[in-house]
Amino acid sequence: MSAPPSAPGAAAARHTGASPRRRRPLSATLTEVVLDDGRVVMVKRGEDPGATAAEAAGLRWLAAAGAVRVPAVHGHDDRWLVTDRVPTGAPDARAAHRLGRDLAALHAAGAPAFGAAPPGGPLAAYVGRAPMRNETGDDWPAWYAEQRVLPYVRSAVAAGTLGPAEASRIERLCLRLPELAGPPERPARLHGDLWNGNVLWGVDGEARLIDPAAHGGHRETDLAMLSLFGCPHLDQVLAGYQQVAPLADGWRGRVGLHRLFPLLVHAVLFGRVYARQALAVAEAAR
């Protein structure tokens, strides 16, 4: 019996022109497919409207910078995204140093505005499973508050993860962002969801980035997110970055501000423990 048109193997065939020979489910949404021509691809099911289009556009935008390495996109439709598989190995200091240099080059490729979506990417995108709108702005503190912090504060309050009084503490911090944000920066081309799980350490000694929530933003946000959940050889990533594009004075003191966005997204998706961490950021900035 042939596979239904919506199956991962059929999606791989549509977008690569080769027949599937073997399939190996890796999760509820991700399947490794071996093709009859010997190639191996990853087939990811989009769980939300526009998710595959947003991710495909993000991967292509990152690749277009000629800086970081990402899996090649073979194609996508409303349900499926098909990309190259990355054979993974162990992280090492050399690969981490090069990743830092490459991230600096990616950020320097720039974006038209803070919040700008990748070319062809939808206004209504996602960061993980959380909705993320790519509304644009020219002033980073105001844009970051209005588009990357306060929407998730409101969602967390609606879900009961944050209390109204607690939300007010984060709202007061947003009012102080102009004085806390450091010197103005040009909009950078961000991965946008750069936690350690979205860095694949290839067997060839090169790191690759997956699952972007790409948009124009502040370059310190990507680096703050990378450090949030632990990244192997983070000191080498930062050393490589600083070698190419030194960060503005005081950047270490701003890490918490840039973590507010991912912490609040996690509070919406995963609960109270991340809301407490976001509140600790607000307290530390007093």
N, C-alpha and C positions, 0 to 999 in steps of 0.2 A: 504494500500500500504506500502511495507517495505521501510525502509530508504535506500538511496543509500550508497554504500560501503564506500564513503568518508565522510559521515556524522559523527558528534561527537559521537552520540549514538553507531553507528557501530564500531567506533574506540575504544570506551570504552569496548564494548563486546569482540573485538579481543584481547585486551591487559589485560583483567581481567578474561575472561571466564564466565562472568555473563551477563545477559540480561539487557538492559536499561529499566527502568520503567518510568522515568521522566527526561526531559531536561530543563534547564533554561539558556538561553544565558546571559552572563554577559557583553560581549563586542563583537566587531567584530571578535575577535580571541579566546575568552575564553568561555567555556560552562561548567556549573555544571551539572553532570549527576548522578541521583539516580539509583542504580542498584537493581535488584530484590532480592538480598540477604541482602539489607539494607545498604550496603556501599555507600558512596558518593565520587565521584572522579571529578577531574578537567581535562577537555580535552582542550588542547591548540593547535591551528593551527599554524604551522610554515609558515612564510611568505617568507622565503628565503631559498635557497638550503643549506642543512646541519644544519639549525638552530635547529631542534629538536634533532639531534644527539649531537650537541655541548652542548645544555642545559641538556640533559639526562646525558651525561658524566660528566658535571660539578656537577650536584646534587649528583651523585654517589661518585665522588671524595671528595666532602665536607663531605658526610656521612661517608666515609671510615676513616676519621680522628678521628671519635668517639668524636667529640667536639661539634660543632653546630648542631642544629636540623634542618632538611629539610624535605619536604614532600617526602614520599616514591615514587619511580618511578615504575609504573606498566609495562611500555613499551613505545616504540616509533617506528615510521616508518618515511618514507620520508615526511609525511605531518602532523602527529599528535603526541603529547606527552600526556601521561595519568599519572597523579599523584594523590596522596591522596589530599582530601580537608582539609584545616586547619580551623576549627571553630575559629573565631576571637573574641577577647574581647577588653578591654581597656588596654593600656600600663601602667605599674606601675614601681616604682623605683626598687623593688626587681628583677623583670624580666630583667630590663635594666642592673643591676649590674651583674646578671648571664650571660647575653649576652656578656658583656665585658670580663668576665673570659673565656667564651667559644670561643670568637674570638681570644683571646691570645693563647689558646690551638690549634685552627685551624691553625693559622699562624705558630706555632711551629712545626706542622706536616710537614712543608716544601714542597719543590718542587725540581726537578732535576736541574733547571736553571731558570733564569728570562725569562719569556715568555713561559715556558713549558706548553703544553696543558695537560688536564686531560688524564689519560689512555683511549684510544679509542676515544678521542676527535679529531676533525679535525684541521688541520693547519689553514684553513680559517674559523674563527669563527665570532662571533658577540658580540658587546656590545650594548644592545638595538637593534635598527634597523641598526646600523652602522657596516660595516665590520671591523673585528679585526683579524690580523694575529698573530698566536702564533709562531713567529720566536724567537729563543732562543739566550741568551747572558750570559756572566759571569760577566760583569761589569755593575752594575745598572745604573749609570749616562749615559753611552753610549747607553745601551739598551733602557732606558726610552726615551731618545731623539729620537733615530732612529725608534723605534717601537710603542711608545705610544704618542708622541707629534708631530713630524714632519709629519707623514702621514696625520694627521687631519688638520695641518696647510696648507698643499698642497691642501687638499680637500676644505677647507674653502676659499682659494684664488680662486680655480677653480669655486666655486659657487658664488663668489663675496661678500662673507661674511667678508673676511679680504682683505685689500689692500696689495700690494707687500711690501710697506714700513712698514706697521704694522707687516706683517709676519717676516720681517727682525729683528724686535725687539724681537720677541719670539725666532728666530733662534740664536740671540746673547745670550739670556738667556741660551739656550741649551749648548752653548760653556762653560758657567760658571758652569754647573751642578756639575762637579767634586769638585769644591771648596764649593758649596752650599749644597751638598747632605748629609752632616753629616758623621758619622763613617760608615764603611762598614757593611752591614747586609747580612745574609744568605737569599737565596730566600725563601719567605714565600708562603704558600698555600692561595691564595686570593679568595674571592668571586668574586671580580673584577667589580661589578656594585652595590656596597653597598650603595645605597641611601635609604632614609627612606621608600619609597614605596615598597622596596623589603624586608622589615622586617615585618612579620606578628606577631602580639601579640595575642597568643592563649588564649582561655577561660580557659585553664588549668594553666595559669600563666607563660608559657614558650614562648619565642620568637622563631620563625622559619624564615629561609631565603629562598627566592625564586628567580627565574630568574637570576641565576649567569652568569657571563662571566668569569668563573674560569680560572686561570692561575697562574704561578709562578711570584711573584713580590715583591715589598717592602711593608712591613706590614703597614707603615704609609699611604700608598695610600688608603687602605680600610677605615681607620679611617678618613682620610681627606674627602673622598667621603661621609661618613656617616654624617658628620657635614655640608656638603655643602647646603643641602636643608632643614635642620632642622630635628632633631631626638628627640623624647620625651625622657626626662631624660638622655640626652647625658652626663651630668656630672657623672651620675652613671655608664653608659657604660664605660667611660674613667677610672673611679675609679676602677671598676672591672678588667679592662685590666691591669692597672698599678700594681694592687695587684699581678697578676700572672707573668707579663712580662714587667717590667718597660721600658718605651721608652727612647731612648738615649737623652742626654741633648740637648736642642735647638729644640726639635721636634715641639713646637708651631710655631717657626719661619719658619719651613719648610712646614706648612700646604698648603700654596699657591702653592708651587712647585708641590705638589702631586695632587692639584686640577686642574692643567693645563690639564691633560688627560681628565677627565670628562667634563670640561668646553669646550674644543675644540670639543669633540664628540657632545656636545649639540649645539655648534655653527654650526656644519655641519648639524645636524638634525633639529634644531629649529631656527637658525638665529642669527642676529646681536647682540642681547642683551647679549648672552653668549660670543661672540667674544670680546665685550667690557670688560667683567669680566676677560677674559684671558689676555688681554692687561694690565689691572690693576695689575695683578700678575707680569707681566714682569716689569712694572714700579716700583713696590714696591721692587723688587729685585735689583734695581740699586745701 
